[in-house]
Amino acid sequence: GTSNAFPVEIESTKTIGSLKELFKAKKTNDFQDVDADRLTLWRVSIPDDDDNDFPVLLGAVP
């Protein structure tokens, strides 16, 4: 598909490690050969508007 986004909910008091475990549990097939502690998370802010003047292109992560 064109989008790989998926929702997750986590309490603000939880750790980054807990968030990684949640990602791994949510996408079991995608992360079956990756330990949760090996995931690298990046904080990003992508505007959620319909203005296509500056499209955001996301490539595959090796």
C-alpha positions in Angstrom: 0.0 0.0 0.0 0.9 3.6 -0.1 0.8 4.0 3.7 2.5 1.9 6.4 1.1 4.0 9.3 -0.7 2.2 12.1 -2.1 3.5 15.4 -0.7 2.7 18.8 -1.8 3.9 22.2 0.5 4.1 25.1 0.5 6.0 28.4 2.9 8.9 28.6 4.5 7.4 31.7 5.7 4.3 29.8 9.3 3.9 28.6 10.7 3.9 25.1 11.4 0.2 25.7 7.7 -0.3 26.3 6.9 1.5 23.1 9.3 -0.7 21.1 7.7 -3.8 22.6 4.3 -2.5 21.6 5.5 -1.9 18.0 6.9 -5.4 17.9 3.6 -6.9 19.2 1.5 -4.8 16.8 3.6 -5.8 13.7 4.6 -9.3 14.6 5.2 -10.5 11.0 7.3 -7.4 10.1 9.5 -7.6 13.2 9.6 -11.4 13.6 13.4 -11.5 13.2 14.1 -8.3 15.1 14.4 -8.0 18.9 12.5 -5.0 20.3 15.6 -3.5 21.8 17.2 -3.4 18.3 14.5 -1.1 17.0 15.5 2.5 16.4 12.7 5.0 16.9 12.8 8.6 15.5 10.6 11.4 16.7 9.1 13.2 13.7 6.4 15.7 13.0 4.5 15.4 9.7 1.8 18.0 9.2 -1.6 16.4 8.7 -3.2 18.8 6.2 -4.2 18.7 2.6 -1.6 21.2 1.4 0.4 19.3 -1.2 2.9 22.1 -1.8 5.6 20.2 0.1 4.9 16.4 -0.3 6.6 14.1 2.2 8.3 11.2 0.6 9.2 8.2 2.8 11.6 5.6 1.5 12.2 2.1 2.6 14.4 1.7 5.6 17.2 -0.8 5.1 
